[in-house]
């Protein structure tokens, strides 16, 4: 699967889905929780396809998970367009863009209560002013979609915590009915505490399996960068953050004991996060392209540390379906979400699948 993920779909403009729709349908028939997870950001609409797919699948056991434990990184990148959204630009113009910061902080998102109304208004005013300078954004409908989202977001109660406002805005904008959870809530669950304590108590063996899996990944795929997708763990390290005074610190077993694990918030990095979700929260897990790059490593950790051989995961993305590479960063609220849902329906119908509504 990895080698295919490094390339766009074979057919121009096709939605990426791996391994196959047929395999996905068989997994759904076996039952279990269907889920996906991503940071609460103003991400590209190609990423939103996972949330739409979970929402459209005909089943009751499903949920979406919003990561609110990462540092707050809320910004949007808008390409400078000389023509329309998909055509009429030279290479230099396509590579340039303007960045607008909504909120960038070292603090995790779940620790941030709310933003002042004036700060929210200023962000939307600046983006609106920028879009008005380009006829291309009016021609392609982005300006209209942005103004619709602005009304939705600004119309929310400003006293509501920021993560709830972001989640509700995303859910409402995309018309998603599937229940959602925040990762910080899952990490307070006893099941996660037991998951973390098991790794802590057997940290030497976990670190050995983790590093061996990374080495095997590097050797198999012959990446030039030895720290891709993760650096090897040093002595005492585990792939977690420990939270003290709303600041993340590298987790190290040499300066803490099991009581610290139980007392402080311990936040998983990418690999142990999906290990936990695949083991305990999502029998059928939907990844994007980035996350799927490291599941090859997780499969080996599952086999050699947990002695579990198969925990299904699938990969879907609409990045190449929606636009060319330089434009991947524009936010999901620049495009009508109905286009994504209709594209998903056609994709599954063309393959004879009836798993989505």
KAKA-V451467 format. One record per residue. N is the residue number from 0. RES is the residue in three letters. SS is DSSP state (a for helix, b for strand, c for the rest). Layout:
((N	RES	SS) (N	RES	SS))
This chain:
((0	UNK	c) (1	UNK	a) (2	UNK	a) (3	UNK	a) (4	UNK	a) (5	UNK	c) (6	UNK	c) (7	UNK	c) (8	UNK	c) (9	UNK	c) (10	UNK	c) (11	UNK	c) (12	UNK	c) (13	UNK	c) (14	UNK	c) (15	UNK	b) (16	UNK	b) (17	UNK	b) (18	UNK	c) (19	UNK	c) (20	UNK	a) (21	UNK	a) (22	UNK	a) (23	UNK	a) (24	UNK	a) (25	UNK	a) (26	UNK	a) (27	UNK	a) (28	UNK	a) (29	UNK	a) (30	UNK	c) (31	UNK	c) (32	UNK	c) (33	UNK	b) (34	UNK	b) (35	UNK	b) (36	UNK	b) (37	UNK	b) (38	UNK	b) (39	UNK	c) (40	UNK	c) (41	UNK	c) (42	UNK	c) (43	UNK	b) (44	UNK	a) (45	UNK	a) (46	UNK	a) (47	UNK	a) (48	UNK	a) (49	UNK	a) (50	UNK	a) (51	UNK	a) (52	UNK	a) (53	UNK	a) (54	UNK	a) (55	UNK	a) (56	UNK	b) (57	UNK	c) (58	UNK	c) (59	UNK	c) (60	UNK	c) (61	UNK	b) (62	UNK	b) (63	UNK	b) (64	UNK	b) (65	UNK	b) (66	UNK	b) (67	UNK	c) (68	UNK	c) (69	UNK	c) (70	UNK	b) (71	UNK	b) (72	UNK	b) (73	UNK	b) (74	UNK	b) (75	UNK	b) (76	UNK	b) (77	UNK	b) (78	UNK	b) (79	UNK	c) (80	UNK	c) (81	UNK	c) (82	UNK	c) (83	UNK	c) (84	UNK	c) (85	UNK	c) (86	UNK	c) (87	UNK	c) (88	UNK	c) (89	UNK	c) (90	UNK	a) (91	UNK	a) (92	UNK	a) (93	UNK	a) (94	UNK	a) (95	UNK	c) (96	UNK	b) (97	UNK	b) (98	UNK	b) (99	UNK	b) (100	UNK	b) (101	UNK	b) (102	UNK	b) (103	UNK	b) (104	UNK	b) (105	UNK	b) (106	UNK	b) (107	UNK	b) (108	UNK	a) (109	UNK	a) (110	UNK	a) (111	UNK	c) (112	UNK	c) (113	UNK	c) (114	UNK	c) (115	UNK	c) (116	UNK	a) (117	UNK	a) (118	UNK	a) (119	UNK	a) (120	UNK	a) (121	UNK	a) (122	UNK	a) (123	UNK	a) (124	UNK	a) (125	UNK	a) (126	UNK	a) (127	UNK	a) (128	UNK	a) (129	UNK	a) (130	UNK	a) (131	UNK	a) (132	UNK	c) (133	UNK	c) (134	UNK	a) (135	UNK	a) (136	UNK	a) (137	UNK	a) (138	UNK	a) (139	UNK	c) (140	UNK	c) (141	UNK	a) (142	UNK	a) (143	UNK	a) (144	UNK	a) (145	UNK	a) (146	UNK	a) (147	UNK	a) (148	UNK	a) (149	UNK	a) (150	UNK	a) (151	UNK	a) (152	UNK	a) (153	UNK	a) (154	UNK	c) (155	UNK	c) (156	UNK	c) (157	UNK	c) (158	UNK	c) (159	UNK	c) (160	UNK	c) (161	UNK	a) (162	UNK	a) (163	UNK	a) (164	UNK	a) (165	UNK	a) (166	UNK	a) (167	UNK	a) (168	UNK	a) (169	UNK	a) (170	UNK	a) (171	UNK	a) (172	UNK	a) (173	UNK	a) (174	UNK	c) (175	UNK	c) (176	UNK	c) (177	UNK	c) (178	UNK	c) (179	UNK	b) (180	UNK	b) (181	UNK	b) (182	UNK	a) (183	UNK	a) (184	UNK	a) (185	UNK	a) (186	UNK	a) (187	UNK	c) (188	UNK	c) (189	UNK	a) (190	UNK	a) (191	UNK	a) (192	UNK	a) (193	UNK	a) (194	UNK	a) (195	UNK	a) (196	UNK	a) (197	UNK	a) (198	UNK	a) (199	UNK	a) (200	UNK	a) (201	UNK	c) (202	UNK	a) (203	UNK	a) (204	UNK	a) (205	UNK	a) (206	UNK	a) (207	UNK	a) (208	UNK	a) (209	UNK	a) (210	UNK	a) (211	UNK	a) (212	UNK	a) (213	UNK	a) (214	UNK	a) (215	UNK	a) (216	UNK	a) (217	UNK	a) (218	UNK	a) (219	UNK	a) (220	UNK	a) (221	UNK	c) (222	UNK	c) (223	UNK	c) (224	UNK	c) (225	UNK	c) (226	UNK	c) (227	UNK	c) (228	UNK	c) (229	UNK	c) (230	UNK	c) (231	UNK	c) (232	UNK	c) (233	UNK	c) (234	UNK	c) (235	UNK	c) (236	UNK	b) (237	UNK	b) (238	UNK	b) (239	UNK	b) (240	UNK	b) (241	UNK	b) (242	UNK	b) (243	UNK	b) (244	UNK	c) (245	UNK	c) (246	UNK	b) (247	UNK	b) (248	UNK	b) (249	UNK	b) (250	UNK	b) (251	UNK	b) (252	UNK	a) (253	UNK	a) (254	UNK	a) (255	UNK	c) (256	UNK	c) (257	UNK	a) (258	UNK	a) (259	UNK	a) (260	UNK	a) (261	UNK	a) (262	UNK	a) (263	UNK	c) (264	UNK	b) (265	UNK	b) (266	UNK	b) (267	UNK	b) (268	UNK	c) (269	UNK	a) (270	UNK	a) (271	UNK	a) (272	UNK	a) (273	UNK	a) (274	UNK	a) (275	UNK	a) (276	UNK	a) (277	UNK	a) (278	UNK	a) (279	UNK	a) (280	UNK	a) (281	UNK	c) (282	UNK	c) (283	UNK	b) (284	UNK	b) (285	UNK	b) (286	UNK	b) (287	UNK	c) (288	UNK	a) (289	UNK	a) (290	UNK	a) (291	UNK	a) (292	UNK	a) (293	UNK	a) (294	UNK	a) (295	UNK	a) (296	UNK	a) (297	UNK	a) (298	UNK	a) (299	UNK	a) (300	UNK	a) (301	UNK	a) (302	UNK	a) (303	UNK	a) (304	UNK	c) (305	UNK	c) (306	UNK	c) (307	UNK	c) (308	UNK	c) (309	UNK	c) (310	UNK	c) (311	UNK	c) (312	UNK	b) (313	UNK	b) (314	UNK	b) (315	UNK	b) (316	UNK	b) (317	UNK	c) (318	UNK	a) (319	UNK	a) (320	UNK	a) (321	UNK	a) (322	UNK	c) (323	UNK	c) (324	UNK	a) (325	UNK	a) (326	UNK	a) (327	UNK	c) (328	UNK	c) (329	UNK	c) (330	UNK	b) (331	UNK	a) (332	UNK	a) (333	UNK	a) (334	UNK	c) (335	UNK	c) (336	UNK	a) (337	UNK	a) (338	UNK	a) (339	UNK	a) (340	UNK	a) (341	UNK	a) (342	UNK	a) (343	UNK	a) (344	UNK	a) (345	UNK	a) (346	UNK	a) (347	UNK	a) (348	UNK	a) (349	UNK	c) (350	UNK	c) (351	UNK	c) (352	UNK	c) (353	UNK	c) (354	UNK	c) (355	UNK	b) (356	UNK	c))
